[in-house]
Amino acid sequence: PHADLKNTDPIWTTAYITRNNGYMIYDTLFAMDETFNVHLQMAGAHSVSDDGLVHTITLRDGLKWHDGSPVTSADCIASINRWGKRDGMGQQLLAVVDTMFTVDNKTFEITLTEPWGLLTTALGKMSSNVPFMMPAEKAYTDPFLQVPMPLIGSGPYKFV
């Protein structure tokens, strides 16, 4: 088999079968189309300061986790931090992050130490490791350990 079916965490492993399953369970802030243009996905708005240092991301209205709780900006920050410790592009992003903080439940800011034009590309990348968003209590899991079951995402399918 391509991967052990017990490997269900797409941040913990780079196995394509787990990544593909992750696309069914989770979602991302940004996504790429067939020509690799980045578009909003879970993010409803994204703005960048004139100096290129402050990225403000606001979530779309009505986003919910499979357990019915709302997706929050704190969930997204925790997810970015976990993913960034496992993924090469995520490590590049975290290397230029000065701060990430919640403005409110739907909005967060990422302040960089220098302009980095790949932020939305990184947060919308398609291949392993995909920067999937998950509830903060799952995203606080050590990135070198699998998230505990049950898997909770906001994608089209629930893992039961």
Backbone as JSON, one array per atom type, in Angstrom:
{
  "sequence": "PHADLKNTDPIWTTAYITRNNGYMIYDTLFAMDETFNVHLQMAGAHSVSDDGLVHTITLRDGLKWHDGSPVTSADCIASINRWGKRDGMGQQLLAVVDTMFTVDNKTFEITLTEPWGLLTTALGKMSSNVPFMMPAEKAYTDPFLQVPMPLIGSGPYKFV",
  "N": [[0.82, -1.2, 0.0], [0.29, 2.33, -0.46], [0.38, 4.01, 1.77], [0.15, 3.68, 5.32], [-3.01, 3.08, 6.66], [-3.47, 4.1, 9.12], [-2.21, 6.46, 9.25], [-3.36, 9.41, 9.34], [-3.08, 12.13, 9.46], [-2.54, 14.93, 7.63], [-0.61, 16.88, 7.97], [1.35, 15.78, 9.48], [2.36, 13.71, 7.87], [3.71, 13.23, 4.54], [2.49, 11.64, 2.72], [0.78, 11.03, -0.26], [-1.77, 9.86, -0.43], [-2.82, 10.38, 2.07], [-2.75, 13.15, 2.03], [-4.6, 13.6, -0.07], [-6.92, 12.56, 1.12], [-7.03, 14.41, 3.15], [-7.85, 16.7, 1.76], [-10.53, 16.18, 1.51], [-11.5, 16.36, 4.08], [-10.51, 18.68, 5.32], [-9.92, 22.25, 4.85], [-8.49, 25.11, 3.14], [-6.99, 28.38, 3.58], [-6.44, 29.82, 1.26], [-6.51, 29.04, -2.26], [-5.32, 27.43, -5.23], [-5.9, 27.85, -8.71], [-6.32, 26.11, -11.89], [-4.32, 27.29, -13.38], [-2.49, 28.07, -11.58], [-3.03, 30.43, -10.25], [-3.64, 32.27, -7.31], [-6.43, 32.16, -5.15], [-9.05, 33.36, -2.97], [-10.21, 31.2, -0.39], [-11.12, 29.8, 2.29], [-10.65, 32.22, 3.37], [-12.22, 35.34, 3.25], [-11.46, 37.84, 2.67], [-8.44, 39.56, 1.94], [-5.81, 41.66, 2.66], [-2.97, 43.78, 2.1], [-0.52, 45.75, 3.64], [0.85, 48.94, 2.59], [3.64, 48.87, 2.78], [4.13, 46.21, 2.53], [4.37, 44.56, 4.71], [2.34, 43.89, 6.56], [-0.18, 41.6, 6.6], [-3.56, 41.25, 6.39], [-6.1, 39.07, 7.13], [-9.35, 38.06, 6.65], [-11.87, 35.89, 7.6], [-14.36, 34.05, 5.71], [-17.91, 34.5, 6.07], [-19.9, 32.38, 8.16], [-18.39, 29.99, 8.34], [-17.88, 26.76, 9.58], [-16.76, 24.18, 11.81], [-16.78, 20.59, 11.6], [-17.93, 19.73, 13.97], [-19.75, 21.65, 14.51], [-18.95, 24.02, 15.71], [-17.79, 27.43, 15.35], [-15.38, 28.4, 12.87], [-12.44, 30.01, 13.75], [-10.24, 32.9, 13.89], [-8.16, 32.37, 15.63], [-7.96, 29.6, 15.43], [-6.93, 29.41, 12.85], [-4.42, 30.68, 13.07], [-3.14, 28.92, 14.87], [-3.14, 26.63, 13.26], [-1.55, 27.44, 11.07], [0.89, 27.83, 12.37], [1.46, 25.17, 13.22], [1.57, 23.74, 10.76], [3.64, 25.19, 9.57], [5.91, 24.34, 10.9], [6.43, 21.88, 9.86], [6.53, 21.92, 7.08], [8.47, 22.81, 4.21], [8.05, 25.25, 2.76], [6.4, 26.46, 4.57], [8.16, 26.75, 6.69], [9.85, 28.66, 5.59], [8.05, 30.79, 5.49], [7.44, 31.15, 8.28], [9.95, 31.96, 9.1], [10.1, 34.61, 8.34], [8.06, 35.77, 9.71], [7.02, 38.14, 12.0], [4.97, 38.7, 13.9], [1.88, 37.03, 14.63], [-1.44, 37.58, 15.11], [-4.75, 37.61, 16.57], [-7.29, 39.74, 15.46], [-10.0, 39.87, 15.73], [-12.65, 37.42, 16.14], [-12.91, 36.6, 13.5], [-10.87, 37.72, 12.04], [-7.4, 38.06, 11.39], [-3.98, 39.1, 11.76], [-0.92, 38.96, 10.06], [2.25, 39.89, 10.6], [5.17, 40.69, 8.99], [8.79, 40.47, 8.97], [10.09, 41.36, 6.8], [9.13, 42.2, 3.44], [7.41, 39.57, 1.83], [6.55, 38.05, -0.88], [5.33, 35.61, -1.31], [3.37, 34.78, 0.45], [0.5, 34.26, 0.19], [0.65, 32.31, -1.75], [2.05, 30.32, -0.39], [0.18, 29.73, 1.65], [-1.79, 28.68, 0.12], [-0.84, 26.49, -1.17], [-0.78, 23.44, -3.03], [0.38, 20.91, -2.84], [1.93, 18.35, -0.79], [3.39, 19.47, 2.21], [0.09, 20.33, 2.75], [-1.33, 23.41, 3.73], [-3.55, 22.91, 5.69], [-6.43, 23.97, 7.49], [-7.4, 23.56, 10.86], [-9.26, 22.91, 13.9], [-8.14, 24.81, 16.73], [-7.55, 23.31, 19.06], [-6.82, 20.87, 17.98], [-4.77, 21.67, 16.27], [-2.84, 22.51, 18.04], [-1.47, 20.26, 18.63], [1.64, 18.62, 18.84], [3.63, 19.01, 15.99], [5.09, 16.85, 15.16], [3.8, 14.67, 15.92], [0.83, 12.72, 15.38], [-2.4, 14.22, 14.95], [-4.91, 13.74, 17.43], [-7.63, 11.4, 17.14], [-11.12, 12.2, 17.07], [-10.82, 13.22, 13.61], [-11.3, 16.56, 12.82], [-12.57, 18.82, 10.65], [-13.34, 21.34, 8.17], [-14.09, 20.74, 5.71], [-15.72, 19.1, 2.85], [-16.39, 16.5, 3.7], [-16.93, 14.39, 6.54], [-14.86, 12.65, 8.83], [-15.55, 9.6, 10.01]],
  "CA": [[0.0, 0.0, 0.0], [0.99, 3.61, -0.54], [0.58, 4.53, 3.13], [-0.61, 3.0, 6.36], [-4.29, 3.75, 6.86], [-3.47, 4.74, 10.43], [-1.59, 7.78, 9.07], [-4.49, 10.23, 8.88], [-2.78, 13.55, 9.66], [-1.81, 15.4, 6.45], [0.51, 17.74, 8.35], [2.35, 14.86, 10.04], [2.95, 12.89, 6.81], [3.63, 13.76, 3.18], [1.9, 10.62, 1.85], [-0.25, 11.62, -1.12], [-3.11, 9.35, -0.11], [-3.26, 11.11, 3.26], [-3.02, 14.51, 1.55], [-5.86, 13.58, -0.82], [-7.97, 12.41, 2.11], [-7.09, 15.69, 3.84], [-8.66, 17.63, 0.97], [-11.94, 15.87, 1.74], [-11.85, 16.66, 5.47], [-10.07, 20.02, 5.71], [-9.96, 23.31, 3.84], [-7.34, 26.02, 3.22], [-7.33, 29.8, 3.51], [-6.33, 30.21, -0.14], [-6.42, 27.89, -3.15], [-4.81, 27.73, -6.57], [-6.68, 27.31, -9.81], [-5.57, 25.26, -12.81], [-3.17, 28.03, -13.91], [-1.7, 28.41, -10.4], [-3.39, 31.72, -9.66], [-4.14, 32.1, -5.95], [-7.75, 32.73, -4.89], [-9.57, 33.2, -1.62], [-10.93, 29.96, -0.16], [-11.76, 30.1, 3.57], [-10.51, 33.67, 3.53], [-13.17, 36.14, 2.49], [-10.75, 39.06, 2.28], [-7.01, 39.61, 2.25], [-5.2, 42.93, 2.28], [-1.55, 43.92, 2.43], [-0.14, 47.15, 3.87], [1.66, 49.53, 1.52], [5.04, 48.45, 2.91], [4.21, 44.77, 2.3], [4.7, 43.84, 5.95], [1.18, 43.46, 7.33], [-1.23, 40.91, 5.86], [-4.79, 41.1, 7.17], [-6.94, 38.02, 6.54], [-10.67, 37.95, 7.27], [-12.54, 34.65, 7.2], [-15.71, 34.15, 5.16], [-19.0, 34.31, 7.03], [-20.58, 31.09, 8.24], [-17.52, 28.81, 8.36], [-18.06, 25.92, 10.77], [-16.1, 22.88, 11.88], [-17.74, 19.48, 11.55], [-18.64, 19.61, 15.25], [-20.71, 22.75, 14.6], [-18.36, 25.24, 16.27], [-17.32, 28.33, 14.29], [-13.95, 28.53, 12.56], [-11.98, 31.3, 14.27], [-8.9, 33.34, 13.51], [-7.2, 31.67, 16.5], [-7.76, 28.28, 14.81], [-6.07, 29.58, 11.67], [-3.06, 30.96, 13.52], [-2.59, 27.67, 15.4], [-2.92, 25.73, 12.12], [-0.39, 27.94, 10.31], [2.09, 27.53, 13.17], [1.75, 23.73, 13.19], [1.99, 23.41, 9.4], [4.92, 25.85, 9.3], [7.02, 23.61, 11.51], [6.63, 20.63, 9.13], [6.62, 22.12, 5.65], [9.57, 23.67, 3.79], [7.57, 26.59, 2.45], [5.91, 26.98, 5.84], [9.34, 27.17, 7.45], [10.27, 29.94, 5.0], [7.11, 31.8, 5.95], [7.64, 31.43, 9.7], [11.24, 32.64, 9.27], [9.92, 36.05, 8.14], [6.93, 36.26, 10.51], [7.32, 38.84, 13.25], [3.86, 38.36, 14.79], [0.56, 36.64, 14.13], [-2.38, 37.78, 16.21], [-6.15, 37.76, 16.22], [-7.91, 41.06, 15.58], [-11.28, 39.45, 16.29], [-12.86, 36.0, 15.87], [-12.87, 36.32, 12.06], [-9.79, 38.45, 11.39], [-6.08, 38.0, 12.01], [-2.91, 39.79, 11.05], [0.43, 38.4, 10.01], [3.23, 40.95, 10.37], [6.44, 40.12, 8.54], [10.0, 41.26, 9.22], [10.44, 41.89, 5.48], [8.11, 41.79, 2.48], [7.56, 38.21, 1.29], [5.46, 37.97, -1.84], [4.79, 34.26, -1.47], [2.51, 34.41, 1.58], [-0.74, 33.6, -0.23], [1.04, 31.08, -2.45], [2.36, 29.33, 0.65], [-1.05, 29.33, 2.35], [-2.68, 28.04, -0.84], [-0.12, 25.46, -1.91], [-1.59, 22.25, -3.26], [1.06, 19.65, -2.6], [2.3, 18.07, 0.61], [2.29, 19.46, 3.16], [-0.92, 21.36, 2.47], [-1.63, 24.17, 4.95], [-4.95, 22.71, 6.07], [-6.88, 24.57, 8.74], [-8.07, 22.65, 11.78], [-9.53, 23.59, 15.17], [-6.92, 25.09, 17.5], [-7.22, 22.22, 19.99], [-6.12, 19.86, 17.18], [-3.56, 22.28, 15.72], [-1.83, 22.63, 19.11], [-0.74, 18.99, 18.7], [3.03, 18.65, 18.36], [3.59, 18.68, 14.57], [5.8, 15.6, 14.91], [2.86, 13.64, 16.35], [-0.44, 12.82, 14.67], [-3.51, 14.78, 15.72], [-5.75, 12.66, 17.94], [-8.95, 11.21, 16.55], [-11.56, 12.21, 15.68], [-10.38, 14.32, 12.76], [-12.34, 17.58, 12.68], [-12.22, 19.84, 9.67], [-14.47, 22.12, 7.66], [-14.24, 20.33, 4.32], [-17.02, 18.53, 2.46], [-16.66, 15.2, 4.3], [-16.54, 14.12, 7.92], [-14.2, 11.37, 9.06], [-16.26, 8.92, 11.11]],
  "C": [[0.86, 1.26, 0.0], [1.31, 4.17, 0.83], [-0.27, 3.72, 4.09], [-1.89, 3.78, 6.61], [-4.41, 4.4, 8.23], [-2.86, 6.14, 10.36], [-2.62, 8.73, 8.47], [-4.22, 11.73, 8.95], [-1.95, 14.08, 8.49], [-0.72, 16.43, 6.74], [1.67, 16.86, 8.81], [3.06, 14.05, 8.95], [2.82, 13.6, 5.46], [3.03, 12.75, 2.21], [0.75, 11.22, 1.04], [-1.64, 11.12, -0.79], [-3.68, 10.06, 1.11], [-3.57, 12.56, 2.88], [-4.36, 14.56, 0.82], [-7.05, 13.42, 0.11], [-8.14, 13.72, 2.88], [-7.92, 16.72, 3.09], [-10.15, 17.38, 1.14], [-12.4, 16.35, 3.11], [-11.59, 18.12, 5.81], [-10.25, 21.02, 4.57], [-8.75, 24.21, 4.07], [-7.81, 27.47, 3.12], [-7.37, 30.31, 2.07], [-6.24, 28.93, -0.96], [-5.89, 28.36, -4.5], [-5.73, 27.12, -7.61], [-5.76, 26.53, -10.76], [-4.38, 25.97, -13.46], [-2.3, 28.59, -12.79], [-1.89, 29.85, -9.92], [-4.01, 31.46, -8.3], [-5.46, 32.84, -5.79], [-8.11, 32.54, -3.43], [-10.32, 31.88, -1.52], [-11.71, 30.12, 1.15], [-11.68, 31.59, 3.87], [-11.55, 34.36, 2.66], [-12.55, 37.43, 2.0], [-9.3, 38.94, 2.72], [-6.48, 40.95, 1.78], [-3.77, 42.97, 2.77], [-1.26, 45.41, 2.6], [0.76, 47.63, 2.74], [3.12, 49.1, 1.58], [5.23, 46.94, 2.74], [4.45, 43.94, 3.55], [3.5, 43.27, 6.69], [0.12, 42.88, 6.4], [-2.42, 40.74, 6.8], [-5.7, 40.13, 6.44], [-8.23, 37.96, 7.35], [-11.35, 36.71, 6.71], [-13.92, 34.94, 6.6], [-16.73, 33.96, 6.27], [-19.47, 32.86, 7.0], [-19.71, 29.86, 8.25], [-17.69, 28.06, 9.68], [-17.2, 24.66, 10.65], [-17.18, 21.8, 11.85], [-18.49, 19.29, 12.85], [-19.62, 20.75, 15.48], [-20.15, 24.04, 15.17], [-17.82, 26.11, 15.14], [-15.81, 28.24, 14.1], [-13.53, 29.92, 13.01], [-10.58, 31.64, 13.75], [-7.84, 32.66, 14.37], [-6.93, 30.26, 15.97], [-6.78, 28.38, 13.65], [-4.63, 29.85, 12.07], [-2.41, 29.69, 14.05], [-2.27, 26.7, 14.27], [-1.71, 26.15, 11.3], [0.9, 27.62, 11.07], [2.45, 26.06, 13.11], [2.28, 23.32, 11.81], [3.38, 23.97, 9.11], [6.12, 25.16, 9.89], [7.34, 22.32, 10.75], [6.97, 20.83, 7.65], [7.75, 23.1, 5.29], [9.14, 25.1, 3.49], [7.02, 27.25, 3.71], [7.05, 27.46, 6.72], [9.88, 28.5, 6.92], [9.36, 31.06, 5.46], [7.37, 32.16, 7.41], [8.96, 32.15, 9.97], [11.11, 34.16, 9.08], [8.72, 36.61, 8.9], [7.47, 36.92, 11.77], [6.24, 38.5, 14.27], [2.69, 37.85, 13.99], [-0.38, 36.82, 15.31], [-3.8, 37.95, 15.69], [-6.57, 39.21, 16.43], [-9.28, 40.88, 16.22], [-11.47, 37.99, 15.89], [-12.73, 35.63, 14.39], [-11.66, 36.92, 11.35], [-8.48, 38.25, 12.14], [-5.07, 38.71, 11.13], [-1.62, 38.99, 11.16], [1.36, 39.55, 9.67], [4.57, 40.3, 10.09], [7.61, 41.04, 8.9], [10.52, 41.9, 7.93], [9.34, 41.47, 4.52], [8.43, 40.39, 1.93], [6.36, 37.95, 0.41], [4.81, 36.62, -1.99], [3.8, 33.85, -0.38], [1.24, 33.7, 1.12], [-0.46, 32.33, -1.03], [1.34, 29.98, -1.45], [1.09, 28.82, 1.31], [-2.09, 28.72, 1.42], [-2.03, 26.91, -1.59], [-0.9, 24.15, -1.93], [-0.93, 20.96, -2.82], [1.48, 19.54, -1.14], [3.44, 18.98, 1.02], [1.36, 20.63, 2.86], [-1.22, 22.09, 3.77], [-3.11, 24.1, 5.34], [-5.24, 23.38, 7.4], [-7.62, 23.52, 9.56], [-8.34, 23.41, 13.07], [-8.25, 23.72, 15.99], [-6.56, 23.93, 18.42], [-6.55, 21.05, 19.27], [-4.77, 20.41, 16.69], [-2.47, 22.49, 16.77], [-1.06, 21.33, 19.31], [0.67, 19.19, 18.16], [3.03, 18.24, 16.88], [4.34, 17.4, 14.22], [5.04, 14.41, 15.49], [1.58, 13.81, 15.56], [-1.5, 13.46, 15.57], [-4.37, 13.62, 16.21], [-7.08, 12.59, 17.19], [-9.97, 11.79, 17.52], [-10.97, 13.39, 14.92], [-11.55, 15.28, 12.6], [-11.84, 18.64, 11.72], [-13.44, 20.65, 9.3], [-14.74, 21.78, 6.2], [-15.55, 19.62, 4.07], [-17.37, 17.2, 3.13], [-16.19, 15.14, 5.74], [-15.86, 12.77, 7.98], [-14.89, 10.72, 10.25], [-15.77, 7.5, 11.27]]
}
